[in-house]
C-alpha cells in the first residue's frame, strides 16, 4: 500500500528554484533535482528546528557519524567506525576542498569519462589537469572500464588523485565488486588516493544494491580511500547542505579534515543536522516507495523511446534517475539538439558534451518527476527531435 504522495504535481515557480527558474510553459528535465516532496519525517524535523526561532552556530554531534555508519551498515553491509566520518556542507564543496588538499597546482587527476561535469570544475578551477580515461561502450549500450588505459594513466608521475563516480553519472552504471576491487589494486599499486563520489548510491532499482568502493577493496587500497556520501540526492534535499566524507585512515582523515576546516566547509547550518538525522534514522520507508516510482519512470521512458524514437539509443540504468540518450544518429552536436528541443517544445535537457564523452552525441534526461509530467516530457522530446530532423533535413 502506498503511504506517500509521488503523483501530485507541485508548482515550484516563484520559489527561487534553480530547476524551475524557467519561462512559462517550459518543462525542465536537466539538473538532478527531483519533483517530489521529501520524506515527511524530514519536513517535520526541519519544521521543528525552524519553529524554535533560534538559528545560531551549530555543532556536528556524535549522533551524525553514528547515523551515517548505521545507514550503510544495515543497507549495504558496509561497516566503518563513526569516527571515520567527517561532516561537509555538500559533496562538491568537499570534492573541491579535497582536490586542493591532496594535490598541488599542475598535478593531474584521473576520471573515467563521460562523467559528472562538476568534477572537471573541481579539477580545473583549482589549477589541476584532468587525465581522462574513456569508458568502453558495449554494443547493447552498457559501458565498462578500460583497465589497461587506467593502469597506463596511473603510471604518469603527475597523477596524484583519482575521482571515481560510484554509481556512475551520467550512464547510471553500477560498478561491480570486481570493477571496484581492480580499481583499488591499480591505484594502491600506483600510490594514488581514490576519492569516490557515492551520492547516487541509494538510488538503485528495487532488488538491486550498489557496492560501496571501500567495502570492495583491500586494506591497502582502503588506506588511500575517501568516500563522499550524502542524503541530498536520496531524499531530494540538495540545498540543505549536508554530506559526509568517510576516511578510514587516521592520518589521511586528519589531513582531509584540516583542508575542510581551511576551506570552511565543515560547519553545518542551523537547520541541517536534525533533518539529516531524520533522513538517516527514519527515512527508509519513503525511500523504498521512491525507488519503485523511479524504476517505473525509467521503464516507461525506455519503452517510449524504443517505440517512438528508434533513432535514439537508450538502456535502462540500474542506478540514478538520469537517462543517457545516444542521439548520434541525428548527426548534430548535443548542444544544437538541446537548443532546438527547448526552442520548439520548451523541454530542457542536459547536453551530453558537458560530460565530455570520448565519442558520440548524447543527452541526459532527468525522469524523477510525476507520471503526468514524464508523459509530457516524453511527448516534447519526440516533437523536439522531429523538429531537429526537419531543420537539419535528416
C-alpha positions in Angstrom: 0.0 0.0 0.0 1.3 3.4 -0.9 2.0 5.7 2.1 3.5 8.7 0.3 2.5 11.1 -2.5 4.5 10.8 -5.6 1.7 11.8 -8.0 0.7 15.4 -7.1 2.4 18.0 -9.3 3.9 20.7 -7.2 4.2 24.3 -8.5 7.7 25.5 -7.8 7.5 28.7 -9.8 8.4 31.7 -7.7 10.3 29.7 -5.1 13.8 30.6 -6.4 14.2 27.0 -7.6 17.2 26.6 -9.9 15.5 23.9 -11.9 12.2 25.7 -12.2 13.6 29.2 -12.9 12.2 28.9 -16.5 9.9 30.7 -18.9 6.2 30.0 -18.7 5.3 26.8 -20.5 8.9 25.3 -20.3 9.5 21.9 -18.7 12.9 21.3 -17.0 14.3 17.8 -17.1 18.0 18.5 -16.7 19.6 19.1 -13.2 19.5 16.2 -10.8 16.6 17.6 -8.7 13.5 15.5 -8.2 10.0 17.0 -8.4 8.8 15.1 -5.3 8.4 16.5 -1.8 10.9 15.0 0.6 10.1 12.5 3.3 7.6 13.8 5.8 9.9 12.9 8.7 12.5 15.3 7.2 9.9 18.1 6.8 8.8 17.6 10.4 12.3 17.7 11.7 13.1 20.9 9.7 9.9 22.5 10.8 10.6 21.8 14.5 14.1 23.2 14.1 12.8 26.4 12.3 10.0 26.9 14.8 12.4 27.5 17.7 13.3 30.8 16.0 17.0 30.4 17.0 19.5 30.0 14.2 22.8 30.2 15.9 26.1 28.3 15.4 25.6 24.5 15.3 27.9 21.6 16.1 28.3 18.3 14.4 27.1 15.9 17.1 28.4 12.4 17.5 25.0 11.2 16.5 25.7 12.3 12.9 28.6 9.9 12.5 26.6 7.1 14.1 23.6 7.7 11.9 25.7 7.6 8.7 27.5 4.5 9.8 24.3 2.8 10.8 22.7 3.6 7.4 25.4 2.0 5.4 25.8 -1.0 7.7 22.2 -2.0 7.7 21.5 -1.3 4.0 24.8 -2.3 2.3 26.8 -4.3 4.9 29.5 -1.6 4.8 30.9 -1.3 8.3 33.1 1.6 9.4 33.6 3.4 12.7 31.6 6.6 13.2 34.9 8.3 14.0 35.8 7.8 10.3 33.0 10.3 9.3 33.7 14.0 8.7 30.9 16.4 8.0 30.9 18.7 4.9 28.4 21.2 3.6 28.0 19.2 0.4 29.7 16.6 -1.8 31.0 19.1 -4.3 32.3 21.6 -1.7 34.1 18.6 -0.2 35.5 17.4 -3.5 36.8 20.9 -4.3 38.5 21.1 -0.8 40.0 17.6 -1.1 41.4 18.3 -4.6 43.2 21.3 -3.1 44.3 19.2 -0.1 45.5 16.1 -1.8 47.1 17.6 -4.9 49.2 20.6 -6.0 48.6 23.1 -8.8 49.7 21.4 -12.1 49.0 17.9 -10.8 46.7 15.5 -12.7 43.5 13.9 -11.5 42.2 10.8 -13.2 38.5 10.5 -14.1 36.5 7.9 -16.2 34.7 9.7 -18.9 32.0 10.7 -19.7 31.5 11.8 -16.1 29.7 14.3 -13.9 30.8 17.7 -15.3 31.3 19.3 -11.9 34.4 17.0 -11.4 36.1 19.0 -14.2 35.3 22.2 -12.4 36.8 20.9 -9.2 39.9 19.9 -11.0 40.4 22.7 -13.5 39.2 25.7 -11.4 41.8 24.7 -8.8 44.6 24.7 -11.3 44.9 20.9 -11.8 44.5 18.9 -15.1 42.0 16.2 -15.8 43.6 12.9 -17.0 40.6 11.3 -18.8 40.2 7.5 -19.3 37.3 6.9 -21.7 34.9 4.2 -20.8 34.3 1.5 -23.4 30.8 1.3 -24.8 29.4 -2.1 -25.5 27.0 -2.9 -28.4 24.0 -3.1 -26.1 24.7 0.3 -24.7 26.4 -0.6 -21.4 29.9 0.7 -20.5 32.9 -0.9 -19.0 36.2 0.3 -17.6 39.3 0.2 -19.8 41.6 -1.1 -17.2 44.6 -1.1 -19.5 44.1 2.6 -20.1 43.5 3.2 -16.4 46.7 1.5 -15.5 48.6 3.5 -18.1 47.2 6.8 -16.8 48.1 5.9 -13.2 51.7 5.4 -14.3 52.0 9.1 -15.0 54.0 10.5 -12.1 52.0 13.7 -12.4 48.8 11.9 -11.4 48.1 12.5 -7.7 44.4 11.6 -7.3 41.6 9.6 -8.9 38.0 10.8 -8.6 35.5 7.9 -9.0 31.8 8.2 -9.6 30.0 5.2 -8.0 27.3 4.6 -9.2 28.2 6.4 -12.4 26.7 9.7 -13.6 25.7 10.1 -16.4 25.4 6.5 -17.6 23.7 5.1 -14.5 26.1 2.2 -14.3 26.5 0.1 -11.2 30.2 -0.8 -10.9 30.6 -4.4 -9.9 32.6 -5.6 -6.8 35.3 -6.9 -9.2 35.4 -3.5 -11.0 36.0 -1.7 -7.7 38.5 -4.2 -6.5 40.5 -3.8 -9.7 40.5 0.0 -9.3 41.7 -0.5 -5.8 44.5 -2.8 -6.9 45.7 -0.4 -9.6 45.5 2.8 -7.6 47.2 1.3 -4.5 50.0 -0.1 -6.7 50.5 3.4 -8.0 50.1 5.1 -4.6 47.2 7.2 -5.9 44.4 8.0 -3.5 40.8 7.5 -4.7 38.0 10.0 -3.9 34.8 8.2 -4.6 31.6 10.2 -5.0 28.7 7.9 -4.0 25.9 10.4 -3.8 23.7 8.3 -6.0 24.3 5.0 -4.2 20.9 4.8 -2.6 19.1 5.5 -5.9 19.1 2.0 -7.5 16.3 -0.2 -8.8 14.4 -2.3 -6.2 16.2 -5.6 -5.6 19.5 -4.1 -6.6 22.2 -2.9 -4.3 25.2 -0.7 -5.1 28.6 -1.8 -3.8 30.5 0.8 -1.8 34.0 1.3 -3.0 35.5 0.9 0.5 33.6 -2.3 1.0 35.1 -3.9 -2.1 38.8 -3.1 -1.7 41.5 -4.5 0.4 43.1 -2.8 3.4 46.0 -1.2 1.4 43.6 0.4 -1.0 41.3 1.4 1.8 44.2 3.3 3.4 44.2 5.5 0.3 40.4 6.0 0.1 38.0 8.8 0.8 34.3 8.4 0.1 31.7 11.2 -0.2 28.1 10.3 0.6 25.0 12.4 1.3 21.3 12.2 1.9 20.8 15.0 -0.6 20.1 13.1 -3.8 18.4 10.3 -1.9 15.8 12.5 -0.2 15.9 15.5 -2.6 17.4 17.9 -0.1 20.5 19.1 -2.1 20.5 22.6 -0.8 20.1 21.6 2.9 23.9 21.5 2.7 24.9 18.1 4.2 27.3 15.4 3.3 29.8 13.1 4.9 33.3 12.1 4.0 34.3 8.6 5.2 38.0 8.2 5.6 39.3 5.0 7.3 43.0 6.0 7.6 43.6 8.2 10.6 46.5 10.3 9.0 44.6 10.9 5.8 41.5 11.8 7.8 43.4 14.4 9.8 44.8 15.8 6.6 41.4 16.0 4.9 39.7 17.4 8.0 42.3 20.2 8.1 41.5 21.1 4.5 37.8 21.1 5.1 38.4 23.4 8.0 40.7 25.6 5.9 38.0 26.0 3.3 35.3 26.5 5.9 33.0 23.7 4.5 32.8 21.7 7.8 30.3 23.7 9.7 26.5 22.9 9.4 23.8 25.5 9.2 21.2 25.8 12.0 18.6 23.8 10.1 20.8 21.0 8.8 21.6 18.4 11.5 18.1 17.5 12.7 16.6 16.9 9.2 19.8 14.9 8.2 19.4 12.7 11.3 15.7 12.2 10.5 16.7 11.1 7.0 19.2 8.5 8.1 17.3 7.2 11.1 13.7 7.2 9.8 13.6 7.9 6.0 13.8 4.4 4.7 10.1 3.7 4.2 9.8 6.8 2.0 12.9 5.8 0.0 11.7 2.3 -0.7 8.5 3.8 -2.3 10.5 6.3 -4.2 12.7 3.6 -5.8 9.6 1.8 -7.1 8.4 5.1 -8.7 11.8 5.8 -10.2 12.1 2.3 -11.7 8.7 2.6 -13.3 9.6 6.0 -14.8 12.8 4.6 -16.2 11.0 1.6 -17.7 8.3 3.9 -19.2 11.0 6.1 -20.7 13.0 3.3 -22.3 9.8 1.7 -23.7 8.7 5.1 -25.2 12.0 5.7 -26.8 12.1 2.2 -28.3 8.6 2.5 -29.7 8.6 6.2 -30.7 12.2 7.3 -31.3 14.0 4.4 -33.0 17.0 6.6 -33.9 17.7 7.2 -30.2 19.7 4.5 -28.3 18.8 4.2 -24.6 19.3 1.5 -22.0 17.6 1.1 -18.6 20.1 2.4 -16.0 20.1 0.4 -12.7 21.2 3.4 -10.8 20.2 7.1 -10.7 17.1 8.7 -12.3 19.1 10.1 -15.2 18.9 8.5 -18.6 21.8 8.7 -21.1 20.4 9.1 -24.6 22.6 8.4 -27.6 21.4 10.8 -30.4 24.4 10.3 -32.6 22.1 9.1 -35.5 20.8 12.7 -35.9 24.3 13.9 -36.9 24.2 17.1 -34.9 26.1 18.2 -31.7 24.2 17.7 -28.5 24.3 21.4 -27.8 22.4 22.1 -31.0 19.8 19.4 -30.2 19.3 20.9 -26.8 18.7 24.3 -28.3 16.2 23.1 -30.9 14.3 20.9 -28.4 14.0 23.8 -26.0 13.1 26.4 -28.6 10.4 24.2 -30.3 8.9 22.4 -27.3 10.1 24.1 -24.0 11.7 20.9 -22.8 15.1 21.5 -21.1 17.6 18.6 -21.1 21.3 18.5 -20.5 23.8 18.4 -23.4 26.0 15.3 -23.3 29.0 17.4 -24.3 29.4 18.8 -20.8 30.2 15.3 -19.5 33.0 15.1 -22.1 32.3 11.7 -23.8 35.0 10.4 -26.0 32.7 9.9 -28.9 29.1 10.2 -30.0 26.4 12.8 -29.2 24.3 12.4 -26.1 21.5 13.9 -24.0 20.9 13.4 -20.3 17.3 13.3 -19.2 16.0 13.5 -15.6 12.9 11.3 -15.2 12.4 11.9 -11.4 9.0 13.6 -11.7 5.3 12.8 -11.6 4.0 10.4 -14.2 1.9 13.1 -15.8 4.9 15.4 -16.2 7.0 12.5 -17.5 4.5 11.8 -20.3 4.5 15.5 -21.1 8.3 15.5 -21.3 8.5 12.4 -23.5 6.0 13.9 -25.9 8.0 17.1 -26.0 11.2 15.1 -26.6 9.7 13.3 -29.6 8.4 16.6 -31.1 11.7 18.3 -30.4 13.7 15.6 -32.2 11.2 15.7 -35.1 11.8 19.4 -35.3 15.6 18.8 -35.3 15.2 16.4 -38.2 13.2 18.9 -40.2 15.7 21.7 -39.5 18.6 19.5 -40.5 16.8 17.7 -43.2 17.9 14.3 -41.9 
